[in-house]
Amino acid sequence: MNKRVLIVDDSGYMRSKIQEVLTNEGFEVAGTAPNGETAIDMALELKPDFITLDNILPDMTGLDVLKTIKEQGLESVVIIISAVGQQSTINEGLELGASEYITKPFSEEHLIRSIRKVLD
């Protein structure tokens, strides 16, 4: 079965780049979201296997999105991908339930390795 992913990033370029990488690896992109509110709605509706989540969104932080979907009982694996790489933010993301925290810029290989690691 193909793993289904929801890609959340305010950058259209980054959403399409991540989508391209994951599609080439055989993942099914269930949807993409440009902001936190859309991300929460789509995550709860689509129940993807995993979510790539930017931390800097126009309406809230990725950590707020993560907290909300976990409180709603969503069991999707969450991988935060963000330009914010402060250790305190990384720790908070992992404490809130993210499985992995990748800082931008990242290589395609690093992204795929990280996803495979948390899904296996």
FENJO-V749164 format. One record per residue. N is the residue number from 1. RES is the residue in one small letter. SS is DSSP state (H for helix, E for strand, L for the rest). PHI is phi in whole degrees, 0 to 359 (* if undefined). D_CENTER is the distance of its C-alpha to the mean C-alpha in whole Angstrom. Layout:
{{N RES SS PHI D_CENTER} {N RES SS PHI D_CENTER}}
//
This chain:
{{1 m L * 20} {2 n L 290 17} {3 k L 280 14} {4 r E 261 12} {5 v E 235 8} {6 l E 248 7} {7 i E 255 6} {8 v E 240 6} {9 d L 198 8} {10 d L 285 12} {11 s L 269 13} {12 g H 300 14} {13 y H 299 15} {14 m H 294 12} {15 r H 301 10} {16 s H 289 13} {17 k H 295 13} {18 i H 297 10} {19 q H 300 11} {20 e H 299 15} {21 v H 299 14} {22 l H 289 12} {23 t H 297 15} {24 n H 297 17} {25 e L 270 16} {26 g L 93 17} {27 f L 277 14} {28 e E 261 14} {29 v E 276 12} {30 a E 284 12} {31 g E 179 11} {32 t E 227 10} {33 a E 224 10} {34 p L 268 12} {35 n L 208 12} {36 g H 294 11} {37 e H 298 14} {38 t H 297 13} {39 a H 300 10} {40 i H 297 11} {41 d H 301 14} {42 m H 292 12} {43 a H 298 10} {44 l H 290 14} {45 e H 282 16} {46 l H 275 14} {47 k L 46 13} {48 p L 291 10} {49 d L 293 11} {50 f E 210 7} {51 i E 230 4} {52 t E 264 1} {53 l E 229 3} {54 d L 288 6} {55 n L 271 9} {56 i E 256 12} {57 l L 239 12} {58 p L 293 16} {59 d L 250 16} {60 m L 192 14} {61 t E 273 12} {62 g H 299 8} {63 l H 296 11} {64 d H 296 13} {65 v H 299 10} {66 l H 302 9} {67 k H 300 13} {68 t H 296 14} {69 i H 290 12} {70 k H 291 13} {71 e H 297 17} {72 q L 278 17} {73 g L 87 16} {74 l L 290 13} {75 e L 257 13} {76 s L 301 10} {77 v E 288 8} {78 v E 243 5} {79 i E 243 4} {80 i E 276 5} {81 i E 236 6} {82 s E 212 9} {83 a L 284 13} {84 v L 279 14} {85 g L 242 15} {86 q L 296 18} {87 q H 302 18} {88 s H 296 18} {89 t H 291 15} {90 i H 299 14} {91 n H 300 16} {92 e H 298 15} {93 g H 301 11} {94 l H 292 13} {95 e H 295 15} {96 l H 283 13} {97 g L 122 12} {98 a L 292 9} {99 s L 273 10} {100 e E 204 9} {101 y E 227 9} {102 i E 250 10} {103 t E 265 12} {104 k L 277 13} {105 p L 283 15} {106 f L 226 14} {107 s L 271 16} {108 e H 302 15} {109 e H 297 16} {110 h H 296 14} {111 l H 300 11} {112 i H 296 13} {113 r H 302 14} {114 s H 297 12} {115 i H 294 10} {116 r H 300 14} {117 k H 299 15} {118 v H 279 12} {119 l H 268 13} {120 d L 281 17}}
//
